């Protein structure tokens, strides 16, 4: 019995050690190097926003966000900077237009189009774990996924990954 607790203790220490070695931003995605999911949702302007809008561009950024999401507000200045060089599309998860419009008016909008994911189904289709999450799409294929807010230190990575050929 004494050895059981000894082995169990070291097993727990090993699991803890292995878990701490992993980068929490590296959440695997089944979409990497695959075509983007088909979707058709209403845009903030009341028009139709579909996967075709993203496929017809060489390189774009797709950002899942919400006005009620504090980390989304933290990453917003970086999105504004990135939008000077690359088209950014957004999908607002479980957001109301009446809440989103003042938020965008206050912070500015980096988005060419914002899709309204009222029920959260598009977030599920894209495998979004939490907000914000950002995808780089090149020629209709998902090339990169960023989990969490884009920070100033991430800007160089995004600039390099979105360089046009």
SVG drawing of the C-alpha trace seen along z (x, -y; Angstrom):
<svg xmlns="http://www.w3.org/2000/svg" viewBox="-31 -56 39 58">
<polyline fill="none" stroke="black" stroke-width="0.4" points="0.0,0.0 2.9,-2.3 4.3,-1.8 1.0,-2.6 0.9,-6.1 4.5,-6.6 3.9,-5.6 0.6,-7.6 2.4,-10.7 5.1,-10.6 2.6,-9.8 0.6,-13.0 3.9,-15.0 4.7,-13.7 1.3,-14.6 1.5,-18.1 5.0,-18.6 4.0,-17.5 0.9,-19.7 3.0,-22.8 5.4,-22.2 2.6,-22.7 1.7,-26.1 -2.0,-26.8 -2.4,-28.8 -1.6,-25.7 -5.1,-24.3 -5.3,-21.8 -7.6,-22.5 -8.9,-20.0 -9.3,-22.8 -5.6,-23.5 -4.8,-23.0 -8.4,-22.3 -11.1,-24.2 -13.1,-26.6 -16.5,-25.4 -19.5,-26.3 -21.7,-28.9 -24.3,-31.5 -25.2,-34.0 -26.7,-37.5 -24.2,-40.3 -24.4,-43.3 -25.7,-45.3 -28.5,-42.7 -26.9,-41.2 -25.8,-37.7 -22.2,-36.8 -20.9,-33.4 -17.8,-31.3 -17.5,-32.5 -16.7,-36.0 -13.6,-34.6 -12.6,-32.2 -12.4,-34.9 -9.5,-36.6 -5.8,-35.6 -5.2,-36.1 -7.7,-37.2 -8.1,-37.1 -11.3,-35.8 -11.8,-36.9 -14.5,-35.5 -15.3,-38.1 -18.1,-39.7 -18.7,-43.1 -19.3,-41.4 -15.8,-39.7 -13.1,-41.6 -10.1,-39.9 -11.7,-41.0 -11.4,-44.6 -7.8,-44.0 -6.9,-42.7 -8.9,-45.3 -6.1,-47.9 -4.0,-45.1 -6.8,-44.2 -7.0,-47.9 -3.3,-47.9 -3.5,-44.6 -6.5,-45.9 -4.3,-48.5 -2.5,-45.7 -4.9,-42.7 -8.7,-42.3 -10.3,-41.3 -13.7,-39.7 -15.5,-39.2 -18.1,-36.9 -19.8,-38.2 -20.8,-35.3 -24.1,-35.7 -24.1,-39.4 -27.0,-41.8 -26.8,-44.6 -27.8,-47.2 -24.7,-46.2 -22.3,-45.7 -22.8,-49.0 -21.8,-51.3 -18.8,-49.1 -17.6,-49.4 -18.3,-53.2 -16.2,-53.6 -13.3,-51.4 -13.4,-51.7 -14.1,-48.8 -11.3,-46.8 -13.8,-44.5 -14.8,-44.5 -17.9,-42.5 -19.2,-41.2 -21.4,-38.1 -23.9,-37.7 -23.6,-34.3 -26.7,-34.7 -27.0,-31.1 -23.2,-30.3 -23.5,-27.5 -20.8,-29.0 -18.4,-29.1 -19.0,-25.4 -18.6,-24.7 -15.2,-26.4 -14.2,-24.6 -13.9,-27.8 -13.3,-27.1 -13.6,-30.6 -13.3,-34.2 -11.5,-35.7 -10.1,-33.3 -8.6,-34.2 -7.9,-32.3 -5.7,-33.2 -7.3,-32.0 -5.2,-31.7 -6.8,-30.8 -9.8,-29.3 -7.7,-27.1 -7.2,-27.6 -3.5,-28.2 -3.3,-29.3 -5.4,-29.5 -4.7,-31.9 -6.4,-31.2 -6.9,-34.2 -6.4,-37.9 -3.8,-39.1 -1.3,-41.0 1.4,-43.5 3.9,-40.7 1.9,-38.7 1.7,-41.3 5.0,-40.3 3.8,-36.7 0.5,-37.8 2.4,-40.2 4.7,-37.3 1.9,-34.8 -0.3,-37.2 2.4,-38.4 1.0,-38.1 2.9,-35.9"/>
</svg>
